[in-house]
Amino acid sequence: MTSPVFKQLYESALSDSLDEDAVLLDIGAKDGKIASELAESIGCRAIVLDIDFDDEAAACNCDAVQAEGETMPLPDNSVDAIISNMVFEHVPDEKRLIAETARVLTDDGVFVSICPNRAWPGDGHGYPFGMPWLPKALGNRIAKPYDKQYGRGEKWYQVAYHPVWSVTVRRELSEHFDSVEFRSAELLEADLDRSNTNQRLLDTFAKPLELALASDAGERLVEAVFPTPVYVSTKPR
Ligand SMILES: C[S@@+](CC[C@H](N)C(=O)[O-])C[C@H]1O[C@@H](n2cnc3c(N)ncnc32)[C@H](O)[C@@H]1O
């Protein structure tokens, strides 16, 4: 599973939309672990979709669909919730993927997406600091040896690494959903193991972030630079 903070966020964002009859779709599911853990805790059915699954996906107890997120072979209004964890930055056209999520979601469905923000120079994929700021072609070239080193297949970085600005993600989501909420503030409230290094880091920034998030302008500023913005989108058009 992804980090416990993200797991908590997914669970809280999905709990209102999912029950035992619901269908959860994970786009770019890779090994299927996130979807299968969420589906198990909620007790619902999960579909995992990816262009290139890891071998472990076969054991994840979900229905697997090998396809591109931009052209999903799923009917309109057929899933109750969609998650996409660290995928927009790998997809040639995340705007088309977002349009597809709105098409396959039911009217009261929810789409929870988490992806790196191009405004943040750090990177969680083992690439050098500053990688997100490089032009795409140069980033592609730099990515190759790292992907080889980490055993990542050709398709994983089909078009290499191109994180999207959070303002762009919000705009693209807003074109297809009536409601788009930036929910990263919940990261601050997560109840985690305090000995965890990331958590200690988070604690250090908790107070200033809390202050910033208290005003609309402050929240927009935090959203613009937040390393991994979380968006909860509802009311697909
Ligand atoms: C960084 S991994 C994230 C995997 C998983 N969501 C997680 O958080 O552990 C990105 C995944 O996106 C998948 N992917 C890349 N391009 C895609 C596309 N066009 N459609 C669907 N999945 C894609 C890759 O195959 C890979 O499994």
The ligand as an SDF file (V2000), in Angstrom:
LIG
                    3D

 27 29  0  0  0  0  0  0  0  0999 V2000
    4.3440    5.4390  -10.2960 C   0  0  0  0  0  0  0  0  0  0  0  0
    3.3780    4.0800  -10.8290 S   0  0  0  0  0  0  0  0  0  0  0  0
    2.0800    4.1660   -9.6140 C   0  0  0  0  0  0  0  0  0  0  0  0
    1.5110    2.8070   -9.3300 C   0  0  0  0  0  0  0  0  0  0  0  0
    0.4480    2.7550   -8.2300 C   0  0  0  0  0  0  0  0  0  0  0  0
   -0.6670    3.6260   -8.5210 N   0  0  0  0  0  0  0  0  0  0  0  0
    1.0480    3.0720   -6.8840 C   0  0  0  0  0  0  0  0  0  0  0  0
    0.8690    4.1780   -6.3760 O   0  0  0  0  0  0  0  0  0  0  0  0
    1.7410    2.1990   -6.3330 O   0  0  0  0  0  0  0  0  0  0  0  0
    2.6030    4.6360  -12.3150 C   0  0  0  0  0  0  0  0  0  0  0  0
    1.7340    3.5810  -12.9920 C   0  0  0  0  0  0  0  0  0  0  0  0
    1.0110    4.2000  -14.0650 O   0  0  0  0  0  0  0  0  0  0  0  0
    0.9350    3.2850  -15.1330 C   0  0  0  0  0  0  0  0  0  0  0  0
    0.6550    4.0070  -16.3660 N   0  0  0  0  0  0  0  0  0  0  0  0
    1.5070    4.7660  -17.0990 C   0  0  0  0  0  0  0  0  0  0  0  0
    0.8780    5.2760  -18.1620 N   0  0  0  0  0  0  0  0  0  0  0  0
   -0.4200    4.8520  -18.0980 C   0  0  0  0  0  0  0  0  0  0  0  0
   -1.5650    5.0430  -18.9230 C   0  0  0  0  0  0  0  0  0  0  0  0
   -1.5040    5.7810  -20.0180 N   0  0  0  0  0  0  0  0  0  0  0  0
   -2.7190    4.4610  -18.5370 N   0  0  0  0  0  0  0  0  0  0  0  0
   -2.7810    3.6920  -17.4210 C   0  0  0  0  0  0  0  0  0  0  0  0
   -1.7300    3.4660  -16.6130 N   0  0  0  0  0  0  0  0  0  0  0  0
   -0.5580    4.0280  -16.9550 C   0  0  0  0  0  0  0  0  0  0  0  0
    2.2920    2.6060  -15.1200 C   0  0  0  0  0  0  0  0  0  0  0  0
    2.2850    1.3900  -15.8190 O   0  0  0  0  0  0  0  0  0  0  0  0
    2.5200    2.4370  -13.6110 C   0  0  0  0  0  0  0  0  0  0  0  0
    2.0540    1.1930  -13.1310 O   0  0  0  0  0  0  0  0  0  0  0  0
  1  2  1  0
  2  3  1  0
  2 10  1  0
  3  4  1  0
  4  5  1  0
  5  6  1  0
  5  7  1  0
  7  8  2  0
  7  9  1  0
 10 11  1  0
 11 12  1  0
 11 26  1  0
 12 13  1  0
 13 14  1  0
 13 24  1  0
 14 15  1  0
 14 23  1  0
 15 16  2  0
 16 17  1  0
 17 18  1  0
 17 23  2  0
 18 19  1  0
 18 20  2  0
 20 21  1  0
 21 22  2  0
 22 23  1  0
 24 25  1  0
 24 26  1  0
 26 27  1  0
M  CHG  2   2   1   9  -1
M  END
$$$$
